[in-house]
Amino acid sequence: MSHLSILPTVYTRADLLEASLRDEGFNVVVGGLMARFGSDPLLVDLLAGLEDSPSLGWIVGSDGVLTMVGDLQRIARHHGLEGRLQRVARRYALRSALDAAEQFTPGTQVMLEPS
């Protein structure tokens, strides 16, 4: 049983989110343009996609929180994407917790290898 579900998964670190997305097989572009239906492309801080799914983007807000943007109707129709995004959240939470643990123990280095 995973206890990571109790950790917050508000994304505030683009580097940790990028690594977590890559671990789940997403192609990630930093500072990309996301296509939008009937509108001009949107500049996002992180652009992620899979070969068979619509793109997802994240924008850093003035409060430092990364907010996901995308065509939610198209995303909802993609089978398996919800599970992948849940795994991304767990990976992010784990990376964030390990990073915090390193800050408490000087000289300690924690490494995470993709499974």
DSSP file (Angstrom, degrees, kcal/mol; ACC not computed):
  #  RESIDUE AA STRUCTURE BP1 BP2  ACC     N-H-->O    O-->H-N    N-H-->O    O-->H-N    TCO  KAPPA ALPHA  PHI   PSI    X-CA   Y-CA   Z-CA
    1    1 A M              0   0    0      0, 0.0     2,-0.4     0, 0.0     0, 0.0   0.000 360.0 360.0 360.0 132.0    0.0    0.0    0.0
    2    2 A S        -     0   0    0      1,-0.1     3,-0.3     2,-0.0     0, 0.0  -0.670 360.0-169.0 -87.1 136.5    1.3    3.4   -1.0
    3    3 A H    >   +     0   0    0     -2,-0.4     3,-1.4     1,-0.2     4,-0.2   0.333  68.6  95.0-100.9   5.0    1.3    6.2    1.6
    4    4 A L  G >   +     0   0    0      1,-0.3     3,-1.7     2,-0.2    -1,-0.2   0.694  64.7  78.9 -69.8 -16.8    2.2    8.8   -1.0
    5    5 A S  G 3  S+     0   0    0     -3,-0.3    -1,-0.3     1,-0.3    -2,-0.1   0.708  87.2  59.3 -65.3 -17.0   -1.5    9.6   -1.5
    6    6 A I  G <  S+     0   0    0     -3,-1.4    -1,-0.3     2,-0.1    -2,-0.2   0.613  87.9  92.3 -85.3 -11.1   -1.3   11.7    1.7
    7    7 A L  S <  S-     0   0    0     -3,-1.7    86,-0.1    -4,-0.2     2,-0.1  -0.585  87.4-106.5 -82.8 144.2    1.4   13.9    0.3
    8    8 A P        -     0   0    0      0, 0.0    -1,-0.1     0, 0.0    -2,-0.1  -0.400  24.2-163.3 -67.5 144.7    0.3   17.1   -1.5
    9    9 A T        +     0   0    0     -4,-0.1     2,-0.7    -2,-0.1    84,-0.1  -0.145  38.1 137.7-123.0  38.3    0.6   17.1   -5.2
   10   10 A V        -     0   0    0      1,-0.0     2,-0.5    83,-0.0    57,-0.1  -0.764  56.5-128.4 -77.8 120.8    0.4   20.8   -5.9
   11   11 A Y        +     0   0    0     -2,-0.7    55,-3.5    55,-0.4     3,-0.1  -0.617  50.1 147.4 -80.5 121.0    3.0   21.2   -8.6
   12   12 A T        +     0   0    0     -2,-0.5     2,-0.6    53,-0.2    -1,-0.2   0.421  58.2  67.9-126.3  -7.8    5.5   23.9   -7.8
   13   13 A R     >  -     0   0    0      1,-0.1     4,-2.0    53,-0.1     5,-0.2  -0.933  55.7-168.5-122.0 109.3    8.7   22.5   -9.3
   14   14 A A  H  > S+     0   0    0     -2,-0.6     4,-2.8     1,-0.2     5,-0.2   0.848  88.9  57.4 -63.2 -34.6    8.8   22.3  -13.1
   15   15 A D  H  > S+     0   0    0      2,-0.2     4,-2.0     1,-0.2    -1,-0.2   0.899 108.7  44.9 -65.1 -40.0   11.9   20.2  -13.0
   16   16 A L  H  > S+     0   0    0      2,-0.2     4,-2.1     1,-0.2    -1,-0.2   0.883 114.8  48.5 -70.9 -38.0   10.3   17.5  -10.8
   17   17 A L  H  X S+     0   0    0     -4,-2.0     4,-2.6     2,-0.2     5,-0.2   0.918 110.4  51.6 -66.9 -42.8    7.2   17.5  -13.0
   18   18 A E  H  X S+     0   0    0     -4,-2.8     4,-2.4     1,-0.2    -2,-0.2   0.938 111.7  46.2 -58.2 -48.3    9.2   17.2  -16.2
   19   19 A A  H  X S+     0   0    0     -4,-2.0     4,-2.2     1,-0.2    -1,-0.2   0.892 112.8  50.3 -62.8 -40.4   11.2   14.2  -14.8
   20   20 A S  H  X S+     0   0    0     -4,-2.1     4,-1.1     2,-0.2    -1,-0.2   0.902 110.8  48.8 -66.3 -41.4    8.0   12.6  -13.6
   21   21 A L  H ><>S+     0   0    0     -4,-2.6     5,-2.2     1,-0.2     3,-0.5   0.924 111.1  50.1 -62.8 -44.9    6.2   13.0  -16.9
   22   22 A R  H ><5S+     0   0    0     -4,-2.4     3,-1.9     1,-0.2    -2,-0.2   0.897 105.4  57.0 -61.3 -40.3    9.3   11.6  -18.8
   23   23 A D  H 3<5S+     0   0    0     -4,-2.2    -1,-0.2     1,-0.3    -2,-0.2   0.815 105.0  52.6 -60.4 -29.8    9.3    8.6  -16.5
   24   24 A E  T <<5S-     0   0    0     -4,-1.1    -1,-0.3    -3,-0.5    -2,-0.2   0.316 126.9 -99.6 -90.2   8.4    5.7    7.9  -17.5
   25   25 A G  T < 5S+     0   0    0     -3,-1.9    -3,-0.2     1,-0.3     2,-0.2   0.554  73.1 145.2  91.0   8.1    6.6    8.0  -21.2
   26   26 A F      < -     0   0    0     -5,-2.2     2,-0.6    -6,-0.1    -1,-0.3  -0.539  50.7-127.7 -77.2 144.1    5.5   11.5  -22.0
   27   27 A N  E     -A   49   0A   0     22,-3.1    22,-1.7    -2,-0.2     2,-0.4  -0.838  34.6-160.8 -85.4 126.1    7.4   13.5  -24.6
   28   28 A V  E     -A   48   0A   0     -2,-0.6     2,-0.4    20,-0.2    20,-0.2  -0.929  17.0-172.5-120.9 134.8    8.1   16.8  -22.8
   29   29 A V  E >   -A   47   0A   0     18,-2.7    18,-2.6    -2,-0.4     2,-0.5  -0.990  19.5-139.3-121.5 130.1    9.1   20.2  -24.2
   30   30 A V  E 3  S+A   46   0A   0     -2,-0.4    16,-0.2     1,-0.2    15,-0.1  -0.793  88.2   6.7 -88.4 125.5   10.1   23.1  -22.0
   31   31 A G  E 3  S+     0   0A   0     14,-2.4    -1,-0.2    -2,-0.5    14,-0.2   0.960  95.0 160.4  70.5  53.1    8.6   26.3  -23.2
   32   32 A G  E <   -A   44   0A   0     12,-0.6    12,-2.9    -3,-0.5     2,-0.5  -0.516  43.2-114.0-104.0 171.0    6.4   25.0  -25.9
   33   33 A L  E     -A   43   0A   0     10,-0.2     2,-0.5    -2,-0.2    10,-0.2  -0.923  27.1-152.3-104.6 124.9    3.3   26.1  -27.9
   34   34 A M  E     -A   42   0A   0      8,-3.1     8,-2.6    -2,-0.5     2,-0.1  -0.851  15.7-126.7-100.4 126.3    0.2   24.1  -27.3
   35   35 A A  E     -     0   0A   0     -2,-0.5     2,-0.4     6,-0.2     5,-0.1  -0.443  26.4-162.6 -68.6 141.6   -2.4   23.9  -30.1
   36   36 A R  E >   -A   39   0A   0      3,-0.5     3,-1.2    -2,-0.1     2,-0.4  -0.962  26.7-102.8-127.7 146.6   -5.9   24.9  -29.1
   37   37 A F  T 3  S-     0   0    0     -2,-0.4     3,-0.1     1,-0.3    -2,-0.0  -0.522 101.9 -10.4 -68.7 120.1   -9.1   24.2  -30.9
   38   38 A G  T 3  S+     0   0    0     -2,-0.4     2,-0.3     1,-0.2    -1,-0.3   0.633 122.5  84.1  69.1  14.9  -10.3   27.4  -32.7
   39   39 A S  E <  S-A   36   0A   0     -3,-1.2    -3,-0.5     3,-0.0    -1,-0.2  -0.895  86.6 -84.5-140.3 168.8   -7.7   29.6  -31.1
   40   40 A D  E     -     0   0A   0     -2,-0.3    -6,-0.1     1,-0.1    -3,-0.0  -0.376  62.9 -84.3 -67.5 154.7   -4.1   30.7  -31.4
   41   41 A P  E     -     0   0A   0      0, 0.0     2,-0.5     0, 0.0    -6,-0.2  -0.235  43.5-129.1 -59.5 153.0   -1.5   28.4  -29.8
   42   42 A L  E     -A   34   0A   0     -8,-2.6    -8,-3.1    -3,-0.1     2,-0.5  -0.912  11.5-128.8-109.8 129.0   -0.9   28.9  -26.1
   43   43 A L  E     -A   33   0A   0     -2,-0.5     2,-0.3   -10,-0.2   -10,-0.2  -0.657  34.9-177.5 -76.0 123.7    2.6   29.4  -24.8
   44   44 A V  E     -A   32   0A   0    -12,-2.9   -12,-0.6    -2,-0.5    15,-0.2  -0.871  35.3-133.0-122.7 155.9    3.1   26.9  -21.9
   45   45 A D  E    S+     0   0A   0     13,-1.6   -14,-2.4    -2,-0.3     2,-0.4   0.867  98.6  20.8 -74.7 -37.4    6.0   26.3  -19.5
   46   46 A L  E     -AB  30  58A   0     12,-1.8    12,-2.2   -16,-0.2     2,-0.5  -1.000  67.7-168.7-131.9 134.1    5.8   22.5  -20.0
   47   47 A L  E     +AB  29  57A   0    -18,-2.6   -18,-2.7    -2,-0.4     2,-0.4  -0.991  13.4 178.6-122.5 125.1    4.2   20.7  -22.9
   48   48 A A  E     +AB  28  56A   0      8,-3.1     8,-3.1    -2,-0.5     2,-0.3  -0.954   5.7 157.4-129.8 145.8    3.7   17.0  -22.6
   49   49 A G  E     -A   27   0A   0    -22,-1.7   -22,-3.1    -2,-0.4     2,-0.3  -0.994  28.8-138.5-160.2 160.7    2.1   14.5  -24.9
   50   50 A L    >   -     0   0    0     -2,-0.3     3,-1.4     4,-0.2   -24,-0.1  -0.784  40.0-105.1-113.4 162.6    1.9   10.8  -25.9
   51   51 A E  T 3  S+     0   0    0     -2,-0.3    -1,-0.0     1,-0.3   -25,-0.0   0.851 118.7  34.1 -57.2 -35.7    1.8    9.6  -29.4
   52   52 A D  T 3  S+     0   0    0      2,-0.1    -1,-0.3    -3,-0.0    -3,-0.0   0.077 109.6  71.0-112.5  23.3   -1.9    8.8  -29.2
   53   53 A S  S <  S-     0   0    0     -3,-1.4    -3,-0.2    25,-0.1    22,-0.1  -0.932  83.2 -94.6-137.5 160.5   -3.2   11.5  -26.9
   54   54 A P        -     0   0    0      0, 0.0    -4,-0.2     0, 0.0    -2,-0.1  -0.353  53.3 -94.9 -68.1 155.3   -3.9   15.2  -27.0
   55   55 A S        -     0   0    0     -6,-0.1    16,-0.5   -20,-0.1     2,-0.4  -0.363  33.3-153.2 -71.1 150.3   -1.2   17.5  -25.6
   56   56 A L  E     -B   48   0A   0     -8,-3.1    -8,-3.1    14,-0.1     2,-0.3  -0.943  10.8-164.6-119.6 144.9   -1.2   18.7  -22.0
   57   57 A G  E     -BC  47  69A   0     12,-2.7    12,-3.2    -2,-0.4     2,-0.4  -0.919   9.6-154.6-128.9 157.8    0.4   21.9  -20.9
   58   58 A W  E     -BC  46  68A   0    -12,-2.2   -12,-1.8    -2,-0.3   -13,-1.6  -1.000   8.2-164.9-131.4 133.9    1.4   23.5  -17.6
   59   59 A I  E     - C   0  67A   0      8,-2.3     8,-2.7    -2,-0.4     2,-0.6  -0.958  20.9-127.9-118.8 134.4    1.7   27.2  -16.9
   60   60 A V  E     - C   0  66A   0     -2,-0.4     6,-0.2     6,-0.2     2,-0.1  -0.723  29.5-148.5 -82.2 121.5    3.4   28.6  -13.8
   61   61 A G    >   -     0   0    0      4,-2.6     3,-2.1    -2,-0.6    -1,-0.0  -0.263  31.1 -96.8 -82.0 173.2    1.1   31.1  -12.1
   62   62 A S  T 3  S+     0   0    0      1,-0.3    -1,-0.1     2,-0.1    -2,-0.0   0.725 126.2  57.5 -63.2 -21.3    2.1   34.2  -10.2
   63   63 A D  T 3  S-     0   0    0      2,-0.2    -1,-0.3     1,-0.0     3,-0.1   0.417 120.0-109.7 -88.6   1.0    1.9   32.1   -7.0
   64   64 A G  S <  S+     0   0    0     -3,-2.1     2,-0.4     1,-0.3    -2,-0.1   0.451  75.9 133.2  86.9   0.2    4.5   29.6   -8.4
   65   65 A V        -     0   0    0     -5,-0.0    -4,-2.6   -52,-0.0     2,-0.5  -0.707  55.3-131.5 -89.3 134.0    1.9   26.8   -8.8
   66   66 A L  E     -C   60   0A   0    -55,-3.5     2,-0.5    -2,-0.4   -55,-0.4  -0.741  23.7-162.0 -83.7 124.5    1.9   24.9  -12.1
   67   67 A T  E     -C   59   0A   0     -8,-2.7    -8,-2.3    -2,-0.5     2,-0.2  -0.921  15.0-127.1-111.7 131.3   -1.6   24.7  -13.5
   68   68 A M  E     -C   58   0A   0     -2,-0.5     2,-0.3   -10,-0.2   -10,-0.3  -0.553  26.9-173.7 -77.3 138.4   -2.5   22.1  -16.1
   69   69 A V  E     +C   57   0A   0    -12,-3.2   -12,-2.7    -2,-0.2     2,-0.3  -0.965  23.3 111.7-129.0 148.7   -4.2   23.3  -19.3
   70   70 A G  S    S-     0   0    0     -2,-0.3     2,-1.4   -14,-0.2   -14,-0.1  -0.943  73.7 -62.5 168.4 174.4   -5.7   21.3  -22.1
   71   71 A D     >  -     0   0    0    -16,-0.5     4,-2.5    -2,-0.3     3,-0.3  -0.691  47.8-170.3 -82.2  94.1   -8.8   20.3  -24.0
   72   72 A L  H  > S+     0   0    0     -2,-1.4     4,-2.4     1,-0.2    -1,-0.2   0.804  80.4  57.0 -62.6 -31.4  -10.4   18.4  -21.1
   73   73 A Q  H  > S+     0   0    0      2,-0.2     4,-0.8     1,-0.2    -1,-0.2   0.929 112.4  40.7 -66.4 -43.8  -13.2   16.9  -23.3
   74   74 A R  H  4 S+     0   0    0     -3,-0.3     4,-0.5     1,-0.2     3,-0.4   0.880 114.7  52.8 -69.9 -37.6  -10.6   15.3  -25.6
   75   75 A I  H >< S+     0   0    0     -4,-2.5     3,-1.4     1,-0.2    -2,-0.2   0.901 103.8  56.8 -64.1 -40.8   -8.4   14.3  -22.6
   76   76 A A  H 3< S+     0   0    0     -4,-2.4    -1,-0.2     1,-0.3    -2,-0.2   0.780 103.1  55.7 -62.8 -27.4  -11.3   12.6  -20.9
   77   77 A R  T 3< S+     0   0    0     -4,-0.8     2,-0.7    -3,-0.4    -1,-0.3   0.605  83.6  99.2 -81.6 -11.2  -11.9   10.4  -23.9
   78   78 A H  S X> S-     0   0    0     -3,-1.4     3,-1.0    -4,-0.5     4,-0.5  -0.674  73.2-134.8 -83.4 116.8   -8.3    9.0  -23.9
   79   79 A H  T 34 S+     0   0    0     -2,-0.7    -2,-0.1     1,-0.2    -1,-0.0  -0.507  84.9  13.1 -72.1 131.9   -8.2    5.6  -22.2
   80   80 A G  T 3> S+     0   0    0     -2,-0.3     4,-1.8     1,-0.0    -1,-0.2   0.205  95.0 103.4  92.5 -15.1   -5.3    5.2  -19.8
   81   81 A L  H <> S+     0   0    0     -3,-1.0     4,-2.7     1,-0.2     5,-0.2   0.901  77.6  54.6 -68.8 -39.5   -4.4    8.8  -19.6
   82   82 A E  H  X S+     0   0    0     -4,-0.5     4,-2.0     1,-0.2    -1,-0.2   0.921 109.0  48.6 -59.2 -44.4   -6.0    9.3  -16.2
   83   83 A G  H  > S+     0   0    0      1,-0.2     4,-2.0     2,-0.2    -1,-0.2   0.894 111.2  50.3 -62.8 -40.4   -4.0    6.4  -14.7
   84   84 A R  H  X S+     0   0    0     -4,-1.8     4,-2.3     1,-0.2    -2,-0.2   0.912 109.6  50.3 -64.8 -41.6   -0.8    7.8  -16.2
   85   85 A L  H  X S+     0   0    0     -4,-2.7     4,-2.1     1,-0.2    -1,-0.2   0.849 108.4  53.1 -66.8 -32.6   -1.5   11.2  -14.7
   86   86 A Q  H  X S+     0   0    0     -4,-2.0     4,-2.1    -5,-0.2    -1,-0.2   0.902 109.6  48.4 -65.6 -40.2   -2.1    9.7  -11.3
   87   87 A R  H  X S+     0   0    0     -4,-2.0     4,-2.7     2,-0.2    -2,-0.2   0.871 108.5  54.1 -67.5 -35.8    1.3    7.9  -11.6
   88   88 A V  H  X S+     0   0    0     -4,-2.3     4,-2.8     2,-0.2    -2,-0.2   0.932 108.1  50.3 -60.4 -45.2    2.9   11.2  -12.6
   89   89 A A  H  X S+     0   0    0     -4,-2.1     4,-2.5     1,-0.2    -2,-0.2   0.905 111.6  47.6 -60.6 -42.0    1.4   12.8   -9.4
   90   90 A R  H  X S+     0   0    0     -4,-2.1     4,-2.4     2,-0.2    -1,-0.2   0.916 112.6  48.7 -66.5 -41.8    2.8    9.9   -7.3
   91   91 A R  H  X S+     0   0    0     -4,-2.7     4,-2.9     2,-0.2    -2,-0.2   0.918 111.9  49.5 -62.8 -42.5    6.2   10.2   -8.9
   92   92 A Y  H  X S+     0   0    0     -4,-2.8     4,-2.8     2,-0.2    -2,-0.2   0.938 111.1  49.2 -61.1 -47.3    6.2   14.0   -8.3
   93   93 A A  H  X S+     0   0    0     -4,-2.5     4,-2.4     1,-0.2    -1,-0.2   0.898 112.5  48.5 -60.4 -41.2    5.2   13.5   -4.7
   94   94 A L  H  X S+     0   0    0     -4,-2.4     4,-2.8     2,-0.2     5,-0.2   0.942 112.4  47.4 -64.6 -47.5    8.0   11.0   -4.2
   95   95 A R  H  X S+     0   0    0     -4,-2.9     4,-2.5     1,-0.2    -2,-0.2   0.910 112.9  49.7 -59.9 -41.8   10.6   13.2   -5.8
   96   96 A S  H  X S+     0   0    0     -4,-2.8     4,-2.2    -5,-0.2    -1,-0.2   0.907 112.0  47.7 -64.2 -42.3    9.4   16.1   -3.8
   97   97 A A  H  X S+     0   0    0     -4,-2.4     4,-2.2     2,-0.2    -2,-0.2   0.905 112.8  48.3 -66.3 -41.7    9.6   14.1   -0.5
   98   98 A L  H  X S+     0   0    0     -4,-2.8     4,-2.0     2,-0.2    -2,-0.2   0.898 110.8  51.4 -65.8 -39.3   13.1   12.7   -1.3
   99   99 A D  H  X S+     0   0    0     -4,-2.5     4,-1.2    -5,-0.2    -2,-0.2   0.914 110.5  48.5 -62.1 -42.9   14.3   16.2   -2.2
  100  100 A A  H  X S+     0   0    0     -4,-2.2     4,-1.0     1,-0.2    -2,-0.2   0.881 108.6  54.2 -64.2 -38.1   12.9   17.5    1.2
  101  101 A A  H  X S+     0   0    0     -4,-2.2     4,-1.1     1,-0.2     3,-0.5   0.882 104.3  54.8 -64.5 -37.7   14.7   14.6    3.0
  102  102 A E  H  < S+     0   0    0     -4,-2.0     6,-0.3     1,-0.2     3,-0.2   0.846 103.2  56.8 -62.8 -33.0   18.0   15.5    1.4
  103  103 A Q  H  < S+     0   0    0     -4,-1.2    -1,-0.2     1,-0.2    -2,-0.2   0.798 106.5  49.5 -68.9 -28.5   17.6   19.1    2.8
  104  104 A F  H  < S+     0   0    0     -4,-1.0    -1,-0.2    -3,-0.5    -2,-0.2   0.708 110.5  51.1 -83.0 -21.5   17.3   17.8    6.3
  105  105 A T  S >< S-     0   0    0     -4,-1.1     3,-2.0    -3,-0.2    -1,-0.2  -0.818  83.6-144.6-122.0  90.8   20.3   15.5    6.2
  106  106 A P  T 3  S+     0   0    0      0, 0.0     3,-0.1     0, 0.0    -3,-0.1  -0.240  84.5  19.4 -56.3 137.1   23.4   17.4    4.9
  107  107 A G  T 3  S+     0   0    0      1,-0.3     2,-0.4    -5,-0.1    -4,-0.1   0.297  94.7 121.9  87.4  -9.7   25.7   15.3    2.8
  108  108 A T    <   -     0   0    0     -3,-2.0     2,-0.5    -6,-0.3    -1,-0.3  -0.692  43.7-164.5 -87.9 137.0   23.0   12.7    2.0
  109  109 A Q        -     0   0    0     -2,-0.4     2,-0.5    -3,-0.1   -10,-0.1  -0.986   1.3-164.4-124.3 125.4   22.2   12.1   -1.6
  110  110 A V        -     0   0    0     -2,-0.5     2,-0.4   -12,-0.1    -8,-0.1  -0.919   8.2-165.8-108.8 130.1   19.0   10.3   -2.6
  111  111 A M        -     0   0    0     -2,-0.5     2,-0.5     2,-0.0    -2,-0.0  -0.923   7.2-158.5-119.9 143.9   18.7    9.0   -6.1
  112  112 A L        -     0   0    0     -2,-0.4    -2,-0.0   -17,-0.0   -17,-0.0  -0.982   7.4-163.3-121.6 124.0   15.6    7.8   -7.9
  113  113 A E        -     0   0    0     -2,-0.5    -2,-0.0     1,-0.0     0, 0.0  -0.889  28.1-108.1-107.7 137.8   15.9    5.5  -10.9
  114  114 A P              0   0    0      0, 0.0   -90,-0.0     0, 0.0    -1,-0.0  -0.305 360.0 360.0 -60.1 144.0   13.0    4.9  -13.4
  115  115 A S              0   0    0    -92,-0.1   -92,-0.0     0, 0.0    -2,-0.0   0.444 360.0 360.0 -91.7 360.0   11.5    1.5  -13.1
